[in-house]
């Protein structure tokens, strides 16, 4: 049980880091309808930032 919880915790950490890096990359490389600096800081905040990015931030990217 202890090994499972450690593996689950590590999986959450790596997924959060991946989503944060992907969000920052998308913010910097695309047209963005909002303050870029604020959303970069929001996406870097632990595991709450990636959740906010997935629910609200992706909608601010201007698709061509």
Predicted model as a PDB file, atoms N, CA, C, CB and O in Angstrom, pLDDT in the B-factor column:
MODEL        1                                                                  
ATOM      1  N   UNK A   1       0.823  -1.196   0.000  1.00 82.00           N  
ATOM      2  CA  UNK A   1       0.000   0.000   0.000  1.00 82.00           C  
ATOM      3  C   UNK A   1       0.866   1.258   0.000  1.00 82.00           C  
ATOM      4  CB  UNK A   1      -0.936  -0.001   1.207  1.00 82.00           C  
ATOM      5  O   UNK A   1       0.551   2.234  -0.680  1.00 82.00           O  
ATOM      6  N   UNK A   2       1.950   1.232   0.759  1.00 91.00           N  
ATOM      7  CA  UNK A   2       2.825   2.394   0.830  1.00 91.00           C  
ATOM      8  C   UNK A   2       3.502   2.657  -0.512  1.00 91.00           C  
ATOM      9  CB  UNK A   2       3.876   2.199   1.921  1.00 91.00           C  
ATOM     10  O   UNK A   2       3.650   3.810  -0.915  1.00 91.00           O  
ATOM     11  N   UNK A   3       3.909   1.607  -1.199  1.00 93.00           N  
ATOM     12  CA  UNK A   3       4.541   1.754  -2.502  1.00 93.00           C  
ATOM     13  C   UNK A   3       3.552   2.343  -3.503  1.00 93.00           C  
ATOM     14  CB  UNK A   3       5.073   0.400  -3.002  1.00 93.00           C  
ATOM     15  O   UNK A   3       3.919   3.200  -4.307  1.00 93.00           O  
ATOM     16  N   UNK A   4       2.308   1.891  -3.457  1.00 93.00           N  
ATOM     17  CA  UNK A   4       1.278   2.410  -4.359  1.00 93.00           C  
ATOM     18  C   UNK A   4       1.055   3.906  -4.141  1.00 93.00           C  
ATOM     19  CB  UNK A   4      -0.040   1.647  -4.157  1.00 93.00           C  
ATOM     20  O   UNK A   4       0.925   4.657  -5.108  1.00 93.00           O  
ATOM     21  N   UNK A   5       1.011   4.342  -2.896  1.00 94.00           N  
ATOM     22  CA  UNK A   5       0.784   5.761  -2.615  1.00 94.00           C  
ATOM     23  C   UNK A   5       1.967   6.616  -3.067  1.00 94.00           C  
ATOM     24  CB  UNK A   5       0.529   5.970  -1.120  1.00 94.00           C  
ATOM     25  O   UNK A   5       1.775   7.735  -3.543  1.00 94.00           O  
ATOM     26  N   UNK A   6       3.186   6.100  -2.923  1.00 94.00           N  
ATOM     27  CA  UNK A   6       4.366   6.835  -3.379  1.00 94.00           C  
ATOM     28  C   UNK A   6       4.354   6.944  -4.899  1.00 94.00           C  
ATOM     29  CB  UNK A   6       5.665   6.144  -2.896  1.00 94.00           C  
ATOM     30  O   UNK A   6       4.629   8.013  -5.444  1.00 94.00           O  
ATOM     31  N   UNK A   7       4.040   5.857  -5.586  1.00 95.00           N  
ATOM     32  CA  UNK A   7       3.991   5.867  -7.049  1.00 95.00           C  
ATOM     33  C   UNK A   7       2.892   6.808  -7.536  1.00 95.00           C  
ATOM     34  CB  UNK A   7       3.758   4.442  -7.597  1.00 95.00           C  
ATOM     35  O   UNK A   7       3.099   7.546  -8.499  1.00 95.00           O  
ATOM     36  N   UNK A   8       1.753   6.794  -6.900  1.00 94.00           N  
ATOM     37  CA  UNK A   8       0.658   7.689  -7.264  1.00 94.00           C  
ATOM     38  C   UNK A   8       1.055   9.145  -7.053  1.00 94.00           C  
ATOM     39  CB  UNK A   8      -0.597   7.359  -6.450  1.00 94.00           C  
ATOM     40  O   UNK A   8       0.765   9.995  -7.895  1.00 94.00           O  
ATOM     41  N   UNK A   9       1.707   9.435  -5.949  1.00 93.00           N  
ATOM     42  CA  UNK A   9       2.171  10.790  -5.661  1.00 93.00           C  
ATOM     43  C   UNK A   9       3.171  11.262  -6.709  1.00 93.00           C  
ATOM     44  CB  UNK A   9       2.800  10.853  -4.268  1.00 93.00           C  
ATOM     45  O   UNK A   9       3.088  12.396  -7.180  1.00 93.00           O  
ATOM     46  N   UNK A  10       4.112  10.403  -7.074  1.00 95.00           N  
ATOM     47  CA  UNK A  10       5.105  10.753  -8.097  1.00 95.00           C  
ATOM     48  C   UNK A  10       4.438  10.963  -9.459  1.00 95.00           C  
ATOM     49  CB  UNK A  10       6.182   9.652  -8.199  1.00 95.00           C  
ATOM     50  O   UNK A  10       4.843  11.849 -10.212  1.00 95.00           O  
ATOM     51  N   UNK A  11       3.438  10.172  -9.777  1.00 95.00           N  
ATOM     52  CA  UNK A  11       2.711  10.325 -11.036  1.00 95.00           C  
ATOM     53  C   UNK A  11       1.992  11.674 -11.094  1.00 95.00           C  
ATOM     54  CB  UNK A  11       1.703   9.180 -11.213  1.00 95.00           C  
ATOM     55  O   UNK A  11       2.002  12.340 -12.129  1.00 95.00           O  
ATOM     56  N   UNK A  12       1.379  12.071 -10.002  1.00 91.00           N  
ATOM     57  CA  UNK A  12       0.706  13.371  -9.933  1.00 91.00           C  
ATOM     58  C   UNK A  12       1.713  14.501 -10.110  1.00 91.00           C  
ATOM     59  CB  UNK A  12      -0.041  13.527  -8.594  1.00 91.00           C  
ATOM     60  O   UNK A  12       1.436  15.478 -10.806  1.00 91.00           O  
ATOM     61  N   UNK A  13       2.867  14.372  -9.488  1.00 92.00           N  
ATOM     62  CA  UNK A  13       3.904  15.402  -9.604  1.00 92.00           C  
ATOM     63  C   UNK A  13       4.386  15.523 -11.043  1.00 92.00           C  
ATOM     64  CB  UNK A  13       5.087  15.085  -8.675  1.00 92.00           C  
ATOM     65  O   UNK A  13       4.486  16.634 -11.565  1.00 92.00           O  
ATOM     66  N   UNK A  14       4.689  14.396 -11.698  1.00 94.00           N  
ATOM     67  CA  UNK A  14       5.193  14.450 -13.066  1.00 94.00           C  
ATOM     68  C   UNK A  14       4.131  14.939 -14.046  1.00 94.00           C  
ATOM     69  CB  UNK A  14       5.694  13.081 -13.490  1.00 94.00           C  
ATOM     70  O   UNK A  14       4.457  15.665 -14.985  1.00 94.00           O  
ATOM     71  N   UNK A  15       2.891  14.565 -13.853  1.00 93.00           N  
ATOM     72  CA  UNK A  15       1.815  15.067 -14.717  1.00 93.00           C  
ATOM     73  C   UNK A  15       1.647  16.566 -14.543  1.00 93.00           C  
ATOM     74  CB  UNK A  15       0.490  14.349 -14.411  1.00 93.00           C  
ATOM     75  O   UNK A  15       1.450  17.285 -15.523  1.00 93.00           O  
ATOM     76  N   UNK A  16       1.721  17.043 -13.319  1.00 93.00           N  
ATOM     77  CA  UNK A  16       1.608  18.468 -13.051  1.00 93.00           C  
ATOM     78  C   UNK A  16       2.754  19.244 -13.699  1.00 93.00           C  
ATOM     79  CB  UNK A  16       1.583  18.722 -11.546  1.00 93.00           C  
ATOM     80  O   UNK A  16       2.536  20.311 -14.272  1.00 93.00           O  
ATOM     81  N   UNK A  17       3.966  18.713 -13.608  1.00 93.00           N  
ATOM     82  CA  UNK A  17       5.110  19.372 -14.233  1.00 93.00           C  
ATOM     83  C   UNK A  17       4.975  19.395 -15.750  1.00 93.00           C  
ATOM     84  CB  UNK A  17       6.407  18.673 -13.835  1.00 93.00           C  
ATOM     85  O   UNK A  17       5.273  20.410 -16.379  1.00 93.00           O  
ATOM     86  N   UNK A  18       4.535  18.304 -16.340  1.00 95.00           N  
ATOM     87  CA  UNK A  18       4.358  18.237 -17.783  1.00 95.00           C  
ATOM     88  C   UNK A  18       3.311  19.241 -18.258  1.00 95.00           C  
ATOM     89  CB  UNK A  18       3.961  16.823 -18.202  1.00 95.00           C  
ATOM     90  O   UNK A  18       3.525  19.938 -19.250  1.00 95.00           O  
ATOM     91  N   UNK A  19       2.188  19.319 -17.559  1.00 93.00           N  
ATOM     92  CA  UNK A  19       1.132  20.262 -17.937  1.00 93.00           C  
ATOM     93  C   UNK A  19       1.625  21.700 -17.775  1.00 93.00           C  
ATOM     94  CB  UNK A  19      -0.141  20.028 -17.084  1.00 93.00           C  
ATOM     95  O   UNK A  19       1.297  22.561 -18.592  1.00 93.00           O  
ATOM     96  N   UNK A  20       2.405  21.967 -16.734  1.00 94.00           N  
ATOM     97  CA  UNK A  20       2.944  23.317 -16.532  1.00 94.00           C  
ATOM     98  C   UNK A  20       3.869  23.715 -17.676  1.00 94.00           C  
ATOM     99  CB  UNK A  20       3.696  23.400 -15.196  1.00 94.00           C  
ATOM    100  O   UNK A  20       3.757  24.821 -18.205  1.00 94.00           O  
ATOM    101  N   UNK A  21       4.785  22.823 -18.063  1.00 94.00           N  
ATOM    102  CA  UNK A  21       5.698  23.136 -19.162  1.00 94.00           C  
ATOM    103  C   UNK A  21       4.955  23.283 -20.479  1.00 94.00           C  
ATOM    104  CB  UNK A  21       6.765  22.058 -19.287  1.00 94.00           C  
ATOM    105  O   UNK A  21       5.286  24.161 -21.276  1.00 94.00           O  
ATOM    106  N   UNK A  22       3.959  22.443 -20.724  1.00 94.00           N  
ATOM    107  CA  UNK A  22       3.170  22.553 -21.949  1.00 94.00           C  
ATOM    108  C   UNK A  22       2.389  23.858 -21.973  1.00 94.00           C  
ATOM    109  CB  UNK A  22       2.215  21.365 -22.082  1.00 94.00           C  
ATOM    110  O   UNK A  22       2.282  24.490 -23.024  1.00 94.00           O  
ATOM    111  N   UNK A  23       1.841  24.271 -20.836  1.00 93.00           N  
ATOM    112  CA  UNK A  23       1.096  25.528 -20.767  1.00 93.00           C  
ATOM    113  C   UNK A  23       2.006  26.718 -21.040  1.00 93.00           C  
ATOM    114  CB  UNK A  23       0.429  25.680 -19.396  1.00 93.00           C  
ATOM    115  O   UNK A  23       1.645  27.615 -21.802  1.00 93.00           O  
ATOM    116  N   UNK A  24       3.173  26.729 -20.426  1.00 93.00           N  
ATOM    117  CA  UNK A  24       4.106  27.836 -20.643  1.00 93.00           C  
ATOM    118  C   UNK A  24       4.528  27.892 -22.097  1.00 93.00           C  
ATOM    119  CB  UNK A  24       5.339  27.698 -19.738  1.00 93.00           C  
ATOM    120  O   UNK A  24       4.606  28.978 -22.672  1.00 93.00           O  
ATOM    121  N   UNK A  25       4.800  26.759 -22.702  1.00 94.00           N  
ATOM    122  CA  UNK A  25       5.186  26.715 -24.114  1.00 94.00           C  
ATOM    123  C   UNK A  25       4.071  27.243 -25.005  1.00 94.00           C  
ATOM    124  CB  UNK A  25       5.551  25.286 -24.524  1.00 94.00           C  
ATOM    125  O   UNK A  25       4.333  28.014 -25.928  1.00 94.00           O  
ATOM    126  N   UNK A  26       2.832  26.839 -24.742  1.00 92.00           N  
ATOM    127  CA  UNK A  26       1.708  27.308 -25.547  1.00 92.00           C  
ATOM    128  C   UNK A  26       1.469  28.804 -25.362  1.00 92.00           C  
ATOM    129  CB  UNK A  26       0.446  26.533 -25.189  1.00 92.00           C  
ATOM    130  O   UNK A  26       1.136  29.498 -26.322  1.00 92.00           O  
ATOM    131  N   UNK A  27       1.635  29.303 -24.147  1.00 92.00           N  
ATOM    132  CA  UNK A  27       1.446  30.736 -23.894  1.00 92.00           C  
ATOM    133  C   UNK A  27       2.495  31.544 -24.652  1.00 92.00           C  
ATOM    134  CB  UNK A  27       1.525  31.042 -22.374  1.00 92.00           C  
ATOM    135  O   UNK A  27       2.179  32.579 -25.238  1.00 92.00           O  
ATOM    136  N   UNK A  28       3.733  31.078 -24.644  1.00 92.00           N  
ATOM    137  CA  UNK A  28       4.807  31.838 -25.279  1.00 92.00           C  
ATOM    138  C   UNK A  28       4.795  31.751 -26.805  1.00 92.00           C  
ATOM    139  CB  UNK A  28       6.131  31.357 -24.766  1.00 92.00           C  
ATOM    140  O   UNK A  28       5.239  32.686 -27.473  1.00 92.00           O  
ATOM    141  N   UNK A  29       4.302  30.659 -27.363  1.00 92.00           N  
ATOM    142  CA  UNK A  29       4.389  30.473 -28.810  1.00 92.00           C  
ATOM    143  C   UNK A  29       3.126  30.835 -29.566  1.00 92.00           C  
ATOM    144  CB  UNK A  29       4.733  29.068 -29.104  1.00 92.00           C  
ATOM    145  O   UNK A  29       3.176  30.931 -30.792  1.00 92.00           O  
ATOM    146  N   UNK A  30       2.006  31.040 -28.909  1.00 91.00           N  
ATOM    147  CA  UNK A  30       0.750  31.360 -29.588  1.00 91.00           C  
ATOM    148  C   UNK A  30       0.279  32.754 -29.213  1.00 91.00           C  
ATOM    149  CB  UNK A  30      -0.332  30.327 -29.244  1.00 91.00           C  
ATOM    150  O   UNK A  30       0.734  33.345 -28.233  1.00 91.00           O  
ATOM    151  N   UNK A  31      -0.648  33.264 -30.023  1.00 90.00           N  
ATOM    152  CA  UNK A  31      -1.334  34.500 -29.657  1.00 90.00           C  
ATOM    153  C   UNK A  31      -2.199  34.187 -28.441  1.00 90.00           C  
ATOM    154  CB  UNK A  31      -2.198  35.070 -30.854  1.00 90.00           C  
ATOM    155  O   UNK A  31      -2.849  33.143 -28.383  1.00 90.00           O  
ATOM    156  N   UNK A  32      -2.203  35.093 -27.480  1.00 88.00           N  
ATOM    157  CA  UNK A  32      -2.876  34.820 -26.215  1.00 88.00           C  
ATOM    158  C   UNK A  32      -3.744  36.005 -25.859  1.00 88.00           C  
ATOM    159  CB  UNK A  32      -1.860  34.525 -25.087  1.00 88.00           C  
ATOM    160  O   UNK A  32      -3.283  37.146 -25.886  1.00 88.00           O  
ATOM    161  N   UNK A  33      -4.985  35.747 -25.528  1.00 88.00           N  
ATOM    162  CA  UNK A  33      -5.961  36.778 -25.222  1.00 88.00           C  
ATOM    163  C   UNK A  33      -6.038  37.009 -23.706  1.00 88.00           C  
ATOM    164  CB  UNK A  33      -7.343  36.390 -25.784  1.00 88.00           C  
ATOM    165  O   UNK A  33      -7.047  36.701 -23.070  1.00 88.00           O  
ATOM    166  N   UNK A  34      -4.984  37.540 -23.157  1.00 87.00           N  
ATOM    167  CA  UNK A  34      -4.933  37.766 -21.723  1.00 87.00           C  
ATOM    168  C   UNK A  34      -3.517  38.106 -21.308  1.00 87.00           C  
ATOM    169  CB  UNK A  34      -5.440  36.540 -20.955  1.00 87.00           C  
ATOM    170  O   UNK A  34      -2.611  38.078 -22.141  1.00 87.00           O  
ATOM    171  N   UNK A  35      -3.304  38.426 -20.048  1.00 92.00           N  
ATOM    172  CA  UNK A  35      -1.943  38.754 -19.586  1.00 92.00           C  
ATOM    173  C   UNK A  35      -1.064  37.497 -19.529  1.00 92.00           C  
ATOM    174  CB  UNK A  35      -1.993  39.428 -18.189  1.00 92.00           C  
ATOM    175  O   UNK A  35      -1.303  36.591 -18.731  1.00 92.00           O  
ATOM    176  N   UNK A  36      -0.048  37.465 -20.391  1.00 91.00           N  
ATOM    177  CA  UNK A  36       0.818  36.277 -20.470  1.00 91.00           C  
ATOM    178  C   UNK A  36       1.548  36.012 -19.160  1.00 91.00           C  
ATOM    179  CB  UNK A  36       1.835  36.440 -21.595  1.00 91.00           C  
ATOM    180  O   UNK A  36       1.608  34.872 -18.701  1.00 91.00           O  
ATOM    181  N   UNK A  37       2.100  37.060 -18.559  1.00 92.00           N  
ATOM    182  CA  UNK A  37       2.869  36.889 -17.326  1.00 92.00           C  
ATOM    183  C   UNK A  37       2.056  36.288 -16.195  1.00 92.00           C  
ATOM    184  CB  UNK A  37       3.426  38.209 -16.886  1.00 92.00           C  
ATOM    185  O   UNK A  37       2.529  35.415 -15.469  1.00 92.00           O  
ATOM    186  N   UNK A  38       0.837  36.760 -16.056  1.00 93.00           N  
ATOM    187  CA  UNK A  38      -0.019  36.234 -14.991  1.00 93.00           C  
ATOM    188  C   UNK A  38      -0.315  34.754 -15.215  1.00 93.00           C  
ATOM    189  CB  UNK A  38      -1.332  37.030 -14.913  1.00 93.00           C  
ATOM    190  O   UNK A  38      -0.271  33.967 -14.269  1.00 93.00           O  
ATOM    191  N   UNK A  39      -0.615  34.365 -16.458  1.00 92.00           N  
ATOM    192  CA  UNK A  39      -0.943  32.966 -16.716  1.00 92.00           C  
ATOM    193  C   UNK A  39       0.280  32.058 -16.627  1.00 92.00           C  
ATOM    194  CB  UNK A  39      -1.581  32.830 -18.080  1.00 92.00           C  
ATOM    195  O   UNK A  39       0.150  30.881 -16.292  1.00 92.00           O  
ATOM    196  N   UNK A  40       1.451  32.583 -16.920  1.00 92.00           N  
ATOM    197  CA  UNK A  40       2.667  31.783 -16.718  1.00 92.00           C  
ATOM    198  C   UNK A  40       2.856  31.511 -15.227  1.00 92.00           C  
ATOM    199  CB  UNK A  40       3.920  32.511 -17.305  1.00 92.00           C  
ATOM    200  O   UNK A  40       3.164  30.386 -14.836  1.00 92.00           O  
ATOM    201  N   UNK A  41       2.671  32.538 -14.393  1.00 92.00           N  
ATOM    202  CA  UNK A  41       2.782  32.338 -12.936  1.00 92.00           C  
ATOM    203  C   UNK A  41       1.709  31.398 -12.407  1.00 92.00           C  
ATOM    204  CB  UNK A  41       2.689  33.677 -12.209  1.00 92.00           C  
ATOM    205  O   UNK A  41       1.984  30.559 -11.550  1.00 92.00           O  
ATOM    206  N   UNK A  42       0.483  31.535 -12.916  1.00 92.00           N  
ATOM    207  CA  UNK A  42      -0.596  30.644 -12.465  1.00 92.00           C  
ATOM    208  C   UNK A  42      -0.279  29.194 -12.822  1.00 92.00           C  
ATOM    209  CB  UNK A  42      -1.948  31.063 -13.092  1.00 92.00           C  
ATOM    210  O   UNK A  42      -0.491  28.295 -12.008  1.00 92.00           O  
ATOM    211  N   UNK A  43       0.231  28.961 -14.040  1.00 91.00           N  
ATOM    212  CA  UNK A  43       0.508  27.576 -14.442  1.00 91.00           C  
ATOM    213  C   UNK A  43       1.674  26.964 -13.683  1.00 91.00           C  
ATOM    214  CB  UNK A  43       0.789  27.516 -15.923  1.00 91.00           C  
ATOM    215  O   UNK A  43       1.828  25.743 -13.678  1.00 91.00           O  
ATOM    216  N   UNK A  44       2.501  27.788 -13.041  1.00 91.00           N  
ATOM    217  CA  UNK A  44       3.646  27.273 -12.294  1.00 91.00           C  
ATOM    218  C   UNK A  44       3.310  26.945 -10.836  1.00 91.00           C  
ATOM    219  CB  UNK A  44       4.772  28.276 -12.338  1.00 91.00           C  
ATOM    220  O   UNK A  44       4.167  26.423 -10.123  1.00 91.00           O  
ATOM    221  N   UNK A  45       2.104  27.231 -10.378  1.00 90.00           N  
ATOM    222  CA  UNK A  45       1.746  27.021  -8.972  1.00 90.00           C  
ATOM    223  C   UNK A  45       1.333  25.570  -8.742  1.00 90.00           C  
ATOM    224  CB  UNK A  45       0.606  27.977  -8.548  1.00 90.00           C  
ATOM    225  O   UNK A  45       0.216  25.180  -9.081  1.00 90.00           O  
ATOM    226  N   UNK A  46       2.223  24.780  -8.172  1.00 84.00           N  
ATOM    227  CA  UNK A  46       1.955  23.397  -7.760  1.00 84.00           C  
ATOM    228  C   UNK A  46       1.066  22.608  -8.697  1.00 84.00           C  
ATOM    229  CB  UNK A  46       1.339  23.399  -6.425  1.00 84.00           C  
ATOM    230  O   UNK A  46       1.288  22.614  -9.908  1.00 84.00           O  
ATOM    231  N   UNK A  47       0.082  21.941  -8.174  1.00 83.00           N  
ATOM    232  CA  UNK A  47      -0.847  21.186  -9.025  1.00 83.00           C  
ATOM    233  C   UNK A  47      -2.154  21.929  -9.219  1.00 83.00           C  
ATOM    234  CB  UNK A  47      -1.121  19.813  -8.426  1.00 83.00           C  
ATOM    235  O   UNK A  47      -3.005  21.483  -9.989  1.00 83.00           O  
ATOM    236  N   UNK A  48      -2.333  23.057  -8.535  1.00 90.00           N  
ATOM    237  CA  UNK A  48      -3.538  23.867  -8.732  1.00 90.00           C  
ATOM    238  C   UNK A  48      -3.436  24.657 -10.034  1.00 90.00           C  
ATOM    239  CB  UNK A  48      -3.753  24.825  -7.536  1.00 90.00           C  
ATOM    240  O   UNK A  48      -4.432  24.830 -10.736  1.00 90.00           O  
ATOM    241  N   UNK A  49      -2.241  25.135 -10.354  1.00 91.00           N  
ATOM    242  CA  UNK A  49      -2.034  25.901 -11.575  1.00 91.00           C  
ATOM    243  C   UNK A  49      -2.386  25.132 -12.835  1.00 91.00           C  
ATOM    244  CB  UNK A  49      -0.616  26.349 -11.651  1.00 91.00           C  
ATOM    245  O   UNK A  49      -3.110  25.657 -13.682  1.00 91.00           O  
ATOM    246  N   UNK A  50      -1.891  23.885 -12.993  1.00 91.00           N  
ATOM    247  CA  UNK A  50      -2.281  23.123 -14.176  1.00 91.00           C  
ATOM    248  C   UNK A  50      -3.780  22.857 -14.269  1.00 91.00           C  
ATOM    249  CB  UNK A  50      -1.551  21.822 -14.194  1.00 91.00           C  
ATOM    250  O   UNK A  50      -4.329  22.801 -15.370  1.00 91.00           O  
ATOM    251  N   UNK A  51      -4.444  22.692 -13.133  1.00 91.00           N  
ATOM    252  CA  UNK A  51      -5.900  22.490 -13.165  1.00 91.00           C  
ATOM    253  C   UNK A  51      -6.587  23.761 -13.663  1.00 91.00           C  
ATOM    254  CB  UNK A  51      -6.437  22.099 -11.756  1.00 91.00           C  
ATOM    255  O   UNK A  51      -7.507  23.692 -14.477  1.00 91.00           O  
ATOM    256  N   UNK A  52      -6.140  24.917 -13.175  1.00 91.00           N  
ATOM    257  CA  UNK A  52      -6.706  26.179 -13.654  1.00 91.00           C  
ATOM    258  C   UNK A  52      -6.418  26.377 -15.138  1.00 91.00           C  
ATOM    259  CB  UNK A  52      -6.148  27.358 -12.846  1.00 91.00           C  
ATOM    260  O   UNK A  52      -7.267  26.874 -15.879  1.00 91.00           O  
ATOM    261  N   UNK A  53      -5.218  25.988 -15.570  1.00 91.00           N  
ATOM    262  CA  UNK A  53      -4.875  26.110 -16.985  1.00 91.00           C  
ATOM    263  C   UNK A  53      -5.783  25.242 -17.842  1.00 91.00           C  
ATOM    264  CB  UNK A  53      -3.412  25.728 -17.215  1.00 91.00           C  
ATOM    265  O   UNK A  53      -6.265  25.685 -18.884  1.00 91.00           O  
ATOM    266  N   UNK A  54      -6.018  24.010 -17.409  1.00 91.00           N  
ATOM    267  CA  UNK A  54      -6.862  23.106 -18.194  1.00 91.00           C  
ATOM    268  C   UNK A  54      -8.311  23.577 -18.243  1.00 91.00           C  
ATOM    269  CB  UNK A  54      -6.799  21.699 -17.618  1.00 91.00           C  
ATOM    270  O   UNK A  54      -8.991  23.366 -19.248  1.00 91.00           O  
ATOM    271  N   UNK A  55      -8.795  24.210 -17.177  1.00 92.00           N  
ATOM    272  CA  UNK A  55     -10.202  24.605 -17.145  1.00 92.00           C  
ATOM    273  C   UNK A  55     -10.456  25.988 -17.748  1.00 92.00           C  
ATOM    274  CB  UNK A  55     -10.699  24.580 -15.725  1.00 92.00           C  
ATOM    275  O   UNK A  55     -11.497  26.206 -18.368  1.00 92.00           O  
ATOM    276  N   UNK A  56      -9.505  26.938 -17.573  1.00 91.00           N  
ATOM    277  CA  UNK A  56      -9.765  28.304 -18.016  1.00 91.00           C  
ATOM    278  C   UNK A  56      -8.731  28.846 -18.990  1.00 91.00           C  
ATOM    279  CB  UNK A  56      -9.837  29.201 -16.836  1.00 91.00           C  
ATOM    280  O   UNK A  56      -9.093  29.564 -19.922  1.00 91.00           O  
ATOM    281  N   UNK A  57      -7.472  28.529 -18.805  1.00 90.00           N  
ATOM    282  CA  UNK A  57      -6.414  29.153 -19.578  1.00 90.00           C  
ATOM    283  C   UNK A  57      -6.365  28.749 -21.040  1.00 90.00           C  
ATOM    284  CB  UNK A  57      -5.126  28.846 -18.959  1.00 90.00           C  
ATOM    285  O   UNK A  57      -6.060  29.579 -21.896  1.00 90.00           O  
ATOM    286  N   UNK A  58      -6.656  27.503 -21.341  1.00 89.00           N  
ATOM    287  CA  UNK A  58      -6.580  27.051 -22.735  1.00 89.00           C  
ATOM    288  C   UNK A  58      -7.565  27.787 -23.624  1.00 89.00           C  
ATOM    289  CB  UNK A  58      -6.838  25.557 -22.819  1.00 89.00           C  
ATOM    290  O   UNK A  58      -7.343  27.903 -24.829  1.00 89.00           O  
ATOM    291  N   UNK A  59      -8.644  28.285 -23.051  1.00 89.00           N  
ATOM    292  CA  UNK A  59      -9.663  28.994 -23.829  1.00 89.00           C  
ATOM    293  C   UNK A  59      -9.164  30.363 -24.282  1.00 89.00           C  
ATOM    294  CB  UNK A  59     -10.945  29.151 -23.006  1.00 89.00           C  
ATOM    295  O   UNK A  59      -9.766  30.967 -25.170  1.00 89.00           O  
ATOM    296  N   UNK A  60      -8.081  30.864 -23.696  1.00 90.00           N  
ATOM    297  CA  UNK A  60      -7.571  32.189 -24.028  1.00 90.00           C  
ATOM    298  C   UNK A  60      -6.616  32.183 -25.222  1.00 90.00           C  
ATOM    299  CB  UNK A  60      -6.874  32.775 -22.834  1.00 90.00           C  
ATOM    300  O   UNK A  60      -6.217  33.249 -25.689  1.00 90.00           O  
ATOM    301  N   UNK A  61      -6.245  31.008 -25.722  1.00 88.00           N  
ATOM    302  CA  UNK A  61      -5.368  30.923 -26.883  1.00 88.00           C  
ATOM    303  C   UNK A  61      -6.186  31.258 -28.130  1.00 88.00           C  
ATOM    304  CB  UNK A  61      -4.717  29.503 -27.000  1.00 88.00           C  
ATOM    305  O   UNK A  61      -7.276  30.727 -28.339  1.00 88.00           O  
ATOM    306  N   UNK A  62      -5.641  32.142 -28.944  1.00 86.00           N  
ATOM    307  CA  UNK A  62      -6.305  32.526 -30.184  1.00 86.00           C  
ATOM    308  C   UNK A  62      -5.869  31.572 -31.274  1.00 86.00           C  
ATOM    309  CB  UNK A  62      -5.986  33.996 -30.572  1.00 86.00           C  
ATOM    310  O   UNK A  62      -4.693  31.545 -31.635  1.00 86.00           O  
ATOM    311  N   UNK A  63      -6.789  30.792 -31.803  1.00 77.00           N  
ATOM    312  CA  UNK A  63      -6.463  29.832 -32.852  1.00 77.00           C  
ATOM    313  C   UNK A  63      -6.633  30.494 -34.203  1.00 77.00           C  
ATOM    314  CB  UNK A  63      -7.346  28.567 -32.747  1.00 77.00           C  
ATOM    315  O   UNK A  63      -7.624  31.180 -34.454  1.00 77.00           O  
ATOM    316  N   UNK A  64      -5.668  30.284 -35.063  1.00 71.00           N  
ATOM    317  CA  UNK A  64      -5.708  30.884 -36.398  1.00 71.00           C  
ATOM    318  C   UNK A  64      -6.264  29.941 -37.416  1.00 71.00           C  
ATOM    319  CB  UNK A  64      -4.340  31.327 -36.824  1.00 71.00           C  
ATOM    320  O   UNK A  64      -6.367  30.291 -38.592  1.00 71.00           O  
TER     321      UNK A  64                                                      
ENDMDL                                                                          
END                                                                             
